[in-house]
Amino acid sequence: MTPIYIYEFKPLFLTLDKIGPFQNGYTIDFTDDNDRPSNFFMMVSPNGLGKTTALEVFSCLTTLLDKKVIDSYGHEDLDKRGGRAQLDFRAKLRWQGRDVSVVLSILAGALSEGACLKSWQAEQLQAYNAASWHPTGFFSPVVGGYETIASNSDTLLQDLLAAMNAAAETVPEENFLQPSFHLPTVLYFSAYRDIPYPNNDNDDDIPYSTKVAGQRNIAAPNHWHYQPLHSFEAHTAYWQNSLDNLLVWLKWLDNGSFEKAQALINELLFVETPKLLKGVRRNPPEAIIDAGNDQTHRLDRLSSGEKSLAYLFLRIGAHATSNTIILIDEMDIHLHIRWQHRLYNALEKLVADNPGFTVIMTTHSVEILRRFTAAMGQERDKLFLAGELIETDLS
């Protein structure tokens, strides 16, 4: 395997057919008016017209990147209802001693061998400053089974897939992110982003754990090792999934990870407030919020708006790589309009400060939509805005 290094990994298009509301083919364009991959993207539609479906399929296709074989896609419309999908990225790589720009397409569903939903010819590649096209994924023939699309003769693609597969199979280490930090990852946040009080249930067989006071272990959190996709569960109270365990683990590592997460949450969430993420206590092991006036409390005692934002930014701070795509379903849900704007501001800053980040979000907020629409017509330093209005008639 020839070493490969990724400088950029940006979504271009998502094409869906016979999936949910998208029964007659539909393409979401993630580029701006100048054909540049956007890094701040808003998707809007009335309920039931496919915003969440699009994010779910985006996530589902991403999971195929580190798979050698599969026995299902993990999406009912792709597995059982003849659905088809294609997700196109532009990637800039260092490979075989040279810099190359390519289009990588992930395909899935009821496709015949060699077929795709969007073909990339020389003219289309040139429009996006790409030199070559590399399709991968799995197609499902009419009679059962899942067959790979990746060509064995495509050495660049095979080296990329091998690097991602090797990173995903690596046993989590204290500094696990360093070798794979350039690899792309997708962080998918559902619309439900609560922080419940973590219970004390533990599995004594959890590896890499150190017993501490009470029934809680300092244990490598779920999502700790590299994956092309991290899809975060909603409303889980299991200790190993909790933000408290994540922060205690980062503090226990004592490698600067906790301080980075602490700085991110204090800068993006608690700025201009008396509150701070202060640290973690030993007994019981959990995070401490300094509320001012010598008052402290747990993470789960934050307001609903604060919890939603804390959930987002602590996960981003802990699990992002240098090439991260952040999918946020209903970014405004359960947030007062003031908190909606706070989140919007924080996401803008996050993208501006991290050139490899892309945020794709959905919203029902009229105020946020107005703000985003007004901003789309402006040239913004380090921000490339684009959006998709899913029409009410997809027939």
Disulfide bonds with the S-S distance in Angstrom:
none
